[in-house]
Amino acid sequence: MGFSDERLASILRTMRAAADSYGRPHLHGGIGLRVIGNYIECCDALDHRLVFQRQGGALVFSFYGTHDQVRAYVRNAR
């Protein structure tokens, strides 16, 4: 899947924001960090989300896709 430079920059900004706010609940709302099962998701754009897994005190990126793709990914990863 190829992304424009603008989309890649947005994804990286969202990854940084997720890492900066992880473990600081008062900041979670600002970027929309939300727990879904064993995963944490946040919105990159209105139609796309990033999915992370918790490993110790860190977030590890695991998937990027639309709301429906994320739901399928989480459902199938169990």
CYANA upper distance limits for C-alpha pairs under 8 A (distance plus 0.5 A):
  3 PHE  CA      7 ARG  CA      6.43
  3 PHE  CA      8 LEU  CA      6.65
  4 SER  CA      8 LEU  CA      6.73
  5 ASP  CA      9 ALA  CA      6.61
  6 GLU  CA     10 SER  CA      6.76
  7 ARG  CA     11 ILE  CA      6.68
  8 LEU  CA     12 LEU  CA      6.72
  9 ALA  CA     13 ARG  CA      6.66
 10 SER  CA     14 THR  CA      6.68
 10 SER  CA     44 ASP  CA      7.24
 11 ILE  CA     15 MET  CA      6.68
 11 ILE  CA     44 ASP  CA      6.61
 11 ILE  CA     50 LEU  CA      8.45
 12 LEU  CA     16 ARG  CA      6.71
 13 ARG  CA     17 ALA  CA      6.65
 14 THR  CA     18 ALA  CA      6.55
 14 THR  CA     31 ILE  CA      8.26
 14 THR  CA     42 CYS  CA      8.46
 14 THR  CA     43 CYS  CA      8.25
 14 THR  CA     44 ASP  CA      6.41
 15 MET  CA     19 ALA  CA      6.70
 15 MET  CA     50 LEU  CA      8.40
 16 ARG  CA     20 ASP  CA      6.55
 17 ALA  CA     21 SER  CA      6.59
 17 ALA  CA     31 ILE  CA      7.63
 18 ALA  CA     22 TYR  CA      6.31
 18 ALA  CA     28 HIS  CA      8.35
 18 ALA  CA     31 ILE  CA      7.61
 18 ALA  CA     33 LEU  CA      7.62
 18 ALA  CA     42 CYS  CA      8.02
 19 ALA  CA     58 ALA  CA      8.03
 19 ALA  CA     59 LEU  CA      7.17
 21 SER  CA     25 PRO  CA      7.74
 21 SER  CA     27 LEU  CA      5.85
 21 SER  CA     28 HIS  CA      6.40
 22 TYR  CA     27 LEU  CA      8.43
 22 TYR  CA     28 HIS  CA      7.48
 22 TYR  CA     58 ALA  CA      8.29
 22 TYR  CA     59 LEU  CA      8.12
 23 GLY  CA     57 GLY  CA      8.34
 24 ARG  CA     28 HIS  CA      7.26
 25 PRO  CA     29 GLY  CA      8.04
 27 LEU  CA     31 ILE  CA      7.86
 28 HIS  CA     32 GLY  CA      6.21
 28 HIS  CA     33 LEU  CA      5.55
 28 HIS  CA     34 ARG  CA      8.26
 29 GLY  CA     33 LEU  CA      6.93
 31 ILE  CA     42 CYS  CA      6.96
 31 ILE  CA     43 CYS  CA      7.44
 32 GLY  CA     41 GLU  CA      8.27
 32 GLY  CA     42 CYS  CA      5.68
 32 GLY  CA     43 CYS  CA      6.87
 33 LEU  CA     40 ILE  CA      6.95
 33 LEU  CA     41 GLU  CA      6.10
 33 LEU  CA     42 CYS  CA      5.14
 33 LEU  CA     43 CYS  CA      8.27
 34 ARG  CA     40 ILE  CA      5.93
 34 ARG  CA     41 GLU  CA      5.83
 34 ARG  CA     42 CYS  CA      6.83
 35 VAL  CA     39 TYR  CA      6.36
 35 VAL  CA     40 ILE  CA      4.92
 35 VAL  CA     41 GLU  CA      6.95
 36 ILE  CA     40 ILE  CA      6.27
 36 ILE  CA     41 GLU  CA      7.56
 36 ILE  CA     74 VAL  CA      8.35
 37 GLY  CA     74 VAL  CA      8.13
 38 ASN  CA     53 GLN  CA      7.23
 38 ASN  CA     54 ARG  CA      8.18
 39 TYR  CA     51 VAL  CA      7.04
 39 TYR  CA     52 PHE  CA      6.18
 39 TYR  CA     53 GLN  CA      5.37
 39 TYR  CA     54 ARG  CA      7.44
 39 TYR  CA     74 VAL  CA      8.08
 40 ILE  CA     51 VAL  CA      6.20
 40 ILE  CA     52 PHE  CA      5.65
 40 ILE  CA     53 GLN  CA      6.70
 40 ILE  CA     54 ARG  CA      8.05
 41 GLU  CA     49 ARG  CA      6.96
 41 GLU  CA     50 LEU  CA      5.98
 41 GLU  CA     51 VAL  CA      4.91
 41 GLU  CA     52 PHE  CA      6.67
 42 CYS  CA     49 ARG  CA      6.02
 42 CYS  CA     50 LEU  CA      5.99
 42 CYS  CA     51 VAL  CA      7.29
 43 CYS  CA     47 ASP  CA      8.33
 43 CYS  CA     48 HIS  CA      6.55
 43 CYS  CA     49 ARG  CA      4.85
 43 CYS  CA     50 LEU  CA      6.80
 44 ASP  CA     48 HIS  CA      6.10
 44 ASP  CA     49 ARG  CA      5.78
 44 ASP  CA     50 LEU  CA      7.08
 45 ALA  CA     49 ARG  CA      7.48
 47 ASP  CA     66 THR  CA      6.08
 47 ASP  CA     67 HIS  CA      7.22
 48 HIS  CA     64 TYR  CA      7.57
 48 HIS  CA     65 GLY  CA      5.75
 48 HIS  CA     66 THR  CA      4.85
 48 HIS  CA     67 HIS  CA      6.81
 49 ARG  CA     64 TYR  CA      6.25
 49 ARG  CA     65 GLY  CA      6.07
 49 ARG  CA     66 THR  CA      6.49
 49 ARG  CA     67 HIS  CA      7.06
 49 ARG  CA     70 VAL  CA      7.75
 50 LEU  CA     61 PHE  CA      7.91
 50 LEU  CA     62 SER  CA      8.29
 50 LEU  CA     63 PHE  CA      6.42
 50 LEU  CA     64 TYR  CA      5.11
 50 LEU  CA     65 GLY  CA      7.29
 51 VAL  CA     61 PHE  CA      6.60
 51 VAL  CA     62 SER  CA      6.14
 51 VAL  CA     63 PHE  CA      5.48
 51 VAL  CA     64 TYR  CA      6.68
 51 VAL  CA     70 VAL  CA      7.92
 52 PHE  CA     59 LEU  CA      6.23
 52 PHE  CA     60 VAL  CA      5.68
 52 PHE  CA     61 PHE  CA      4.83
 52 PHE  CA     62 SER  CA      5.72
 52 PHE  CA     63 PHE  CA      7.50
 53 GLN  CA     59 LEU  CA      6.11
 53 GLN  CA     60 VAL  CA      5.71
 53 GLN  CA     61 PHE  CA      7.02
 53 GLN  CA     62 SER  CA      7.18
 54 ARG  CA     58 ALA  CA      6.39
 54 ARG  CA     59 LEU  CA      5.30
 54 ARG  CA     60 VAL  CA      6.84
 55 GLN  CA     59 LEU  CA      6.59
 55 GLN  CA     60 VAL  CA      7.29
 63 PHE  CA     70 VAL  CA      8.00
 63 PHE  CA     73 TYR  CA      8.39
 64 TYR  CA     70 VAL  CA      7.79
 65 GLY  CA     69 GLN  CA      5.99
 65 GLY  CA     70 VAL  CA      6.35
 66 THR  CA     70 VAL  CA      6.59
 67 HIS  CA     71 ARG  CA      6.78
 68 ASP  CA     72 ALA  CA      6.78
 69 GLN  CA     73 TYR  CA      6.54
 70 VAL  CA     74 VAL  CA      6.62
 71 ARG  CA     75 ARG  CA      6.56
 72 ALA  CA     76 ASN  CA      6.46
 73 TYR  CA     77 ALA  CA      6.46
 74 VAL  CA     78 ARG  CA      7.28
